[in-house]
Amino acid sequence: MHNIEHKPAQEELASTSEQKGATMTERQKPSRAWRYAIIGGSALLVFAVIIAGLLTFANQKENSSSRLVPTPTIGASTIPTTLARETTLPAPVATPIPALIPPGHNISVTTTNGVVYLSTDDNVAYGLRLSNGAMLWRYNIDGAVDQPPLVANGVVYMASFVGQNGPAHIYALRANDGSLLWRYDNNNYSYLSLSTSDSNVVNVSSQNGISALSGNNGTILWHFATKDSGSESPLEVKGVVYYSSFISYGSGTFYALRASDGTPIWHYTMNNGKNSWASWLSVENGVVYASANTDTTGAQGLGDIYALQSSNGSVLWHDKLNRSPGTALLVNDTIYMSTSAGLSDGTVYALRAHDGSLLWDYPILGPVFNPPILDGTTVYIGATDGMVYALRTDNGRIVWHYLIQVGG
């Protein structure tokens, strides 16, 4: 195994400049008058920089409401002897926005057609205007929702779970006014996804396996039974259903199933057969991207991010996290990953999809379980501090944030 340390680009540029400067000195030394001129000019430049710094500091104090910008940190890469790359991502160093309420009020976000759809732990679903956050409608549901709403054909789908033991419900709401269309009841916690080949089909995974429901009325179209529990939403791509399951305090497995009848094509065991369960799954350009939790204590959080070949399940690259990954958004060759460490610390990561390297990170005072949502050049994140954040995609800077009415 080879350990390779990535040097910051600034250091490489500085070294190159120093080498060029040394070469010029050897060729021709400046006259004494020029030396004095250079020294005097340098002193004036330093003085100007100091004055500019003081003015900037004073301006920052006057604009104390401005938000802190997270600073990405590039960590060392660990390259195995195989083709797969493994990297441990660093924790952020920036200070998050102070939370006005304690964690424990998670928000899930989906945006489409100028509307932000929210599902919450407080038994309420919302529709907000995307441009300014104004409320369009709200609907009281039975149970908490900790997954992003799904929207297709003018219908919003949500899966709720009541208390600690259920039951579970799947809601279909009219997107324009939040009115109820139908509800499907289940005894076990359920994960939802929309079929990519038929927008009127909703895939549901639970403790007993995978089911396909009709989006028109909620009836069961087919069911595939498994011995262990589903750990995230199934995903159908080009006639293949990708799905993960896990055994309690045991190994987790990724499956590729034929969409027509559920026949297994391949499977991959996470964390070398040790404790693990998947939290996110996406397929793009022949690659299966996934995240998995591996921590058994729950105190700080540990996890993995995988890139697998979709045809056979072989590993392309592998990142390790010192916190628990939630779910993620994959778009424009970038993975926006939500993570948490304990009960009061969350981070959003932006990673390059082709190799898993870090672009930027943003800290939040509360765990972040659900994926960021992209609209234009802004990503939107709902966190357990009761706030929705809007961040720039290029550097993670804060654009705006919105505090919900906690308690419904």
Buried (B, 14 or more C-beta within 10 A) or exposed (E): EEEEEEEEEEEEEEEEEEEEEEEEEEEEEEEEEEEEEEEEEEEEEEEEEEEEEEEEEEEEEEEEEEBEEBEBBBBEBBBEEEEBBBBEBBBBEBEBBEBEBBBBBBBBBBBBEEBBBBBBBBBBBBBBEBEEBEEBBBBEBBBBBBBBBBBBEEBBBBBBBBEEEBBBBBBBBBBEEBEEBBBBEBEBBBBBBBBBEBEBBBBBBBBBBBBBBBBEEBEEBEEBEBEBBBBBBBBBBEEBBBBBBBBEEEBBBBBBBEBEEBEEBBBBEBBEEEBBBBBBBBBEEEBBBBBBBBBEEEEEBBBBBBBBBBEEBBBBBBBBBBBBBBBBBBBEEBBBBBBBBBBBBBBBBBBEBEBBBBBBBBBBBBBBBBBBBBBEEBBBBBBBBBBBBBBBBEBBBBEEBBEBEBEE
